[in-house]
């Protein structure tokens, strides 16, 4: 099985559907936390940023501490990054708190960012967000308090990719958010961050067998939910 795919070889339609949902669902929402930093960024004059900066220019100005650039960075990426947080944290309020914390870390860590071509800034911000979420999960011992689900079989039937394409992105996102914390975390790291079981084990402080087991169980639960949805709605 291709490591990049949830159920099938090749391009993963479920991952693509969820990525589209994240952009669609979060666009236009109120992401700002009302503390001094974000209030200041919100009220900077839009006339000064009427023309969007290119990614490299944006990263350089953020490195220099330019607050207009920081505001634009937030506007450009907060929707997608909230989606990243929501993949790991089922609670939307907590996801927004972690989004806020993650951007503060981004602003404070630009000296560690190295431009590696178009898309590298977004990828770096995503890594910061994922690390922020994982730090929260470890600090609160969430992974060790994961409730095991009963009735998970030793094998499961992989959904047809064309059938997955028919399921609304919001429904797929809900299926993932409803996974137990451990299942959801391993599933996200393996599928979206493309981490190996060895890397996941190191990041979460678990062994590789536990990572593989939780991934298998997560995919089994998702396959069952998808099958039930298709039976009831298609």
GUDOSE-526845 format. One record per residue (C-alpha): residue in three letters; y, x, z. Coordinates in steps of 0.001 Angstrom, whole numbers, plus 500000, padded with zeros to 6 digits. Each point is the difference from the previous one (the first is absolute). Example, Ala and Ser with C-alpha at 12.3 -4.5 7.8 and 13.67 -1.06 7.14 Angstrom:
2
(ALA (495500 512300 507800))
(SER (503440 501370 499340))
This chain:
234
(UNK (500000 500000 500000))
(UNK (503407 501261 499061))
(UNK (501846 501030 503153))
(UNK (503228 498460 498771))
(UNK (498546 496524 499679))
(UNK (499195 497435 502635))
(UNK (497002 498411 498314))
(UNK (499666 501260 496432))
(UNK (500287 503107 497872))
(UNK (503176 500764 498109))
(UNK (503408 498419 500612))
(UNK (500062 497874 503104))
(UNK (501302 496515 499272))
(UNK (500119 499026 503678))
(UNK (502181 502975 500862))
(UNK (502263 499263 497022))
(UNK (500316 496326 500969))
(UNK (501009 500888 503543))
(UNK (502559 502533 498832))
(UNK (501609 497301 497846))
(UNK (499962 497586 502926))
(UNK (501736 502484 502292))
(UNK (502938 500358 497618))
(UNK (500195 496269 499285))
(UNK (499616 498806 503587))
(UNK (502419 502376 501689))
(UNK (502821 500157 497463))
(UNK (503172 498564 501411))
(UNK (498798 499683 503595))
(UNK (502112 501135 502939))
(UNK (498606 503383 500924))
(UNK (502870 501377 502024))
(UNK (499594 500505 503725))
(UNK (503355 499485 501638))
(UNK (500625 503281 501728))
(UNK (502900 502384 499436))
(UNK (498355 501958 497171))
(UNK (499007 497058 497849))
(UNK (503124 497958 500670))
(UNK (502039 502954 498789))
(UNK (497929 500377 496850))
(UNK (500168 496267 499265))
(UNK (503783 499915 499981))
(UNK (500683 502962 497759))
(UNK (501952 498960 496925))
(UNK (497765 498972 497102))
(UNK (502722 501020 497534))
(UNK (499254 503638 500841))
(UNK (496385 499676 498870))
(UNK (500503 497772 496974))
(UNK (497934 502371 497905))
(UNK (496533 500749 501313))
(UNK (499258 503648 500629))
(UNK (497027 501680 498402))
(UNK (497204 500802 502425))
(UNK (500730 503729 500126))
(UNK (503728 499453 500578))
(UNK (499194 497405 502640))
(UNK (497704 502385 501869))
(UNK (502565 502800 499890))
(UNK (502799 497803 501342))
(UNK (497731 498692 502758))
(UNK (499237 503610 500930))
(UNK (503736 500532 500351))
(UNK (500254 497014 502346))
(UNK (501896 497799 497537))
(UNK (499962 496484 501484))
(UNK (500573 498247 496676))
(UNK (496881 501715 498695))
(UNK (498090 498997 503128))
(UNK (501041 496386 499469))
(UNK (498839 500106 496392))
(UNK (496723 501611 501022))
(UNK (499354 497157 502424))
(UNK (500869 497337 497436))
(UNK (497743 501571 497394))
(UNK (496904 500556 502103))
(UNK (500059 497746 503061))
(UNK (498176 497138 498273))
(UNK (497132 502181 498867))
(UNK (499845 501824 503331))
(UNK (499879 496749 501940))
(UNK (496989 499156 497851))
(UNK (498395 503304 501016))
(UNK (500553 499184 503684))
(UNK (498655 496469 499542))
(UNK (496790 501353 498506))
(UNK (499274 501763 503289))
(UNK (501633 497649 502505))
(UNK (499170 496298 499845))
(UNK (503076 499003 502012))
(UNK (503139 499792 497853))
(UNK (502456 500612 502846))
(UNK (498178 503180 501009))
(UNK (499836 501079 496351))
(UNK (503782 499651 499760))
(UNK (500427 502015 503210))
(UNK (497855 502756 498528))
(UNK (501930 499836 496725))
(UNK (503180 500615 501983))
(UNK (498431 502887 501931))
(UNK (498615 501476 496798))
(UNK (503358 500073 498241))
(UNK (501610 501678 502982))
(UNK (497315 502693 499713))
(UNK (500655 500267 496256))
(UNK (503722 500536 500565))
(UNK (499305 502622 502661))
(UNK (497372 501870 497960))
(UNK (501586 500542 496600))
(UNK (500042 503738 500603))
(UNK (496201 499823 499643))
(UNK (500080 498208 496648))
(UNK (499455 501978 496796))
(UNK (500763 498449 496631))
(UNK (496874 500073 497781))
(UNK (501070 497752 497159))
(UNK (500689 496299 499522))
(UNK (498129 497893 502539))
(UNK (499646 502778 502556))
(UNK (502721 498546 502236))
(UNK (498325 496614 500201))
(UNK (496619 501606 500640))
(UNK (501458 502093 502825))
(UNK (501631 496968 501621))
(UNK (496683 498137 499810))
(UNK (498264 502869 501810))
(UNK (502628 499900 502732))
(UNK (499490 496237 500375))
(UNK (496216 500288 500151))
(UNK (500237 502765 502602))
(UNK (502422 497872 502029))
(UNK (497564 497088 499995))
(UNK (497011 502218 500854))
(UNK (501934 501550 502880))
(UNK (500622 496503 501369))
(UNK (496317 499043 499635))
(UNK (498814 503159 501756))
(UNK (502602 499750 502769))
(UNK (498981 496429 500789))
(UNK (496260 500736 499688))
(UNK (499750 497181 497480))
(UNK (497128 501536 498046))
(UNK (497729 500342 503034))
(UNK (500600 496361 500887))
(UNK (498838 498674 496632))
(UNK (497771 496945 500316))
(UNK (496799 500243 498016))
(UNK (499253 497030 497765))
(UNK (496599 498332 500205))
(UNK (497973 498922 497034))
(UNK (500835 502923 497699))
(UNK (496990 500707 497808))
(UNK (498642 503395 499002))
(UNK (500965 499335 496385))
(UNK (502471 497843 498111))
(UNK (500594 498831 496448))
(UNK (503015 501637 498410))
(UNK (502517 497494 498612))
(UNK (500573 499889 496263))
(UNK (503316 501722 499188))
(UNK (501028 497205 497656))
(UNK (499497 497507 502837))
(UNK (502148 502079 502353))
(UNK (502808 499891 497427))
(UNK (500160 496204 500413))
(UNK (500700 500138 503753))
(UNK (503684 499918 501050))
(UNK (501267 503280 501382))
(UNK (501122 498344 503230))
(UNK (496456 498779 500634))
(UNK (498558 503489 499472))
(UNK (502625 501449 502326))
(UNK (499068 497468 502669))
(UNK (496324 500901 499692))
(UNK (500826 503633 500738))
(UNK (502413 499193 502842))
(UNK (497314 497915 501712))
(UNK (497517 502884 500152))
(UNK (499411 501506 503469))
(UNK (502397 502875 500649))
(UNK (497445 502778 499521))
(UNK (498590 498526 496799))
(UNK (503485 499425 498596))
(UNK (501235 503488 500832))
(UNK (497015 501802 498477))
(UNK (500062 497681 496980))
(UNK (503684 500724 499347))
(UNK (499669 503759 500414))
(UNK (496977 500176 497707))
(UNK (501201 497560 497343))
(UNK (503775 500363 499836))
(UNK (500607 503491 501389))
(UNK (496805 501297 498322))
(UNK (498856 501927 503053))
(UNK (496437 501262 500381))
(UNK (497893 499022 502994))
(UNK (500455 503516 501361))
(UNK (503785 499662 499761))
(UNK (499935 496526 501535))
(UNK (497834 501227 502863))
(UNK (502492 502768 500740))
(UNK (503000 497679 499778))
(UNK (498531 497319 502266))
(UNK (497965 502135 502387))
(UNK (496679 498450 499015))
(UNK (496885 501412 498337))
(UNK (499275 499723 496289))
(UNK (497092 497605 500512))
(UNK (502285 497605 501854))
(UNK (502519 500166 497150))
(UNK (497327 499268 497390))
(UNK (498548 497180 502105))
(UNK (503362 498304 500528))
(UNK (500841 500270 496300))
(UNK (496663 498427 499063))
(UNK (500556 497182 502465))
(UNK (503553 499444 498775))
(UNK (498841 499712 496395))
(UNK (497196 497681 501056))
(UNK (502441 497692 501773))
(UNK (502388 500025 497038))
(UNK (497198 499316 497523))
(UNK (498926 497012 502084))
(UNK (503541 498645 500276))
(UNK (500565 500402 496267))
(UNK (496738 498257 499201))
(UNK (500870 497096 502308))
(UNK (503468 499681 498508))
(UNK (498647 499952 496447))
(UNK (497425 497368 500899))
(UNK (502651 497741 501530))
(UNK (502846 500534 497533))
(UNK (498719 501053 496591))
